[in-house]
């Protein structure tokens, strides 16, 4: 489940089935949540071209094994904006805030707006992290989730509360989005991938037939 798969140098998610991105202010616990979900059975890889950290793993969804790339911001969020490549091709989003820091909740509007500018229709869930600091916060009503109709979870990266459930739910939603998406950009990208795969197959076929063809030509002459 944990090994990093080989990745295309131009697009680190090109060989995954689905791409899920994490969003939110710095130090809200995004990386720790991913690590808790994978329970240390992973090898995070920093991709310098994109300035992100990838966590690649296998998920079992509806009796299928799905390759999932979880993208973490690797500090880009300090600039209050993510590079467009971070959103490119994403199938799902995990939006996170820290219940002990009100500013991280206020900044959700900025992150959600930026997400929807690039990926207007992908599923997104909202995680209220660090509830282990004060469980009373779970009685608080956070209106951002209901306003934007986002599935909402109280979670703790420290003790694992609701972490697995939240990540499994967004993985299912991301897979469903990919398989039913009517997004024109997604369709074009998928067609390009299929054309590339067909081109590679043709090249392999030609490489196998070339020696025989040359032999036949030599016979004729």
C-alpha positions, 0 to 999 in steps of 0.5 A: 500500500505504501510504496511510491509508484514510478512517476512521469517526470512531467506529471507526478499523478499521471500513473495514479487512478485518482488525485486528491489534494489537501488545502488549508492554512499552514500548520493546520495538520494536513500532513499529519492527517495523511500520515495518520491515515496511512499509519506510517506505511508510506514513503512520502516523496517531494516533487521539486518541480511542483513543490508538493509532497506526494503520498501514493497508496492503494485503496480498496473501493467496491472490491477494486484496488485503486491507485491514489495520489494524496497531494500535500502543499509542502509549504506553498500555502504560506504564500496564500496561493497555490500554483495552478498545477496543484489543482490540475487534474484533481478528483477530490479535495480535503479542506482542513482548519485548526479548531484552536486557531480561528484565523484558519477557519476564517481563511477557508473562504479564500482556499475554497474560492481558489479551489473552485476557480480551478476545479468547480465541480470536484467533491470536497470535504471539510475537516475540523482538526485537533479536536483532541485539544478540547473535545467541547469544540465538537458541540460547536456549529461551523456554518461554512460546511452547511453554507457550501454543502460540504461533508463535515468531520471533526477529526484528530491527527493525534488520536485518529478520530474520524480520520480513516472514515473521512479519507475513505469517503473522499476517495470514494467520492473522487472515484465516482467523480472521475467515472461520471464527470462531464468536465470537458477538460477531464474528457480531453485529458483522458482521450490524450492519455488513451492516445498516448497509450495506443501510440506506445503500443504501436511503437512496441509492436513495430519494434517486434516486427521490424527484424522480421520485416528486414529479414524478409526484404533480404530474402527478396533481394 
